[in-house]
Amino acid sequence: MKSTPLSLVSSLYHETASSSFNESATLQYCLKQKEAFVVYLLTYIIFNEESRGTRMKTLGNILWFIFGGFFGGLSWLFAGVIWCITIIGIPIGLQCFKLAGLSFWPFKKRVVYSDSGVSLVVNIIWLIISGLPLAIGHCISGLFLCLTIIGIPFGQQSFKLAKLALMPFGARVVSTNDFYFE
């Protein structure tokens, strides 16, 4: 009798709850069958006790990457490559590469701004050359994502990235797990 994905999830969940669970044997079995591997991966994300607080953010990052984060991250990478072509723009390009990572996986991360006179000058140059197109793209994406109730958290992330596209210098990306006191 062929097992269905639902029965695989059920059996894997009950195996992980028991003390005799052999994770390596289950993983070996799952690697042989693609359907079982996908179910095992989703089961690990959903039912793993260690990641109880982060599993929804991980799922949010995966869905974000599929439904728009990939193209947003590519736009930041493209801007970084263009800036790195010029010797003067290399520091700006490196910041774009850092923010591309945030654009690919925005959940469970927070942006912290610091005040600096140098970053103000660089932000003005950035805004004129690259900031407005990126911000407009993220705003349009955010509006379309907010049309459905399910897309509202993704729209909020897109608006966060739009704000960051206007003022990326003087900003640091910190994990929400880090202790940061302002």
Secondary structure, 3 states (H helix, E strand, C coil): CCCCHHHHHHHHHHHHHCCCCCHHHHHHHHHHCHHHHHHHHHHHHHHCCCCCCCHHHHHHHHHHHHHHHHHHHHHHHHHHHHHHHCCCCHHHHHHHHHHHHHHHCCCCEEEEECCCHHHHHHHHHHHHHHHHHHHHHHHHHHHHHCCCCCCHHHHHHHHHHHHHHHCCCCEEEEECCCCCCC
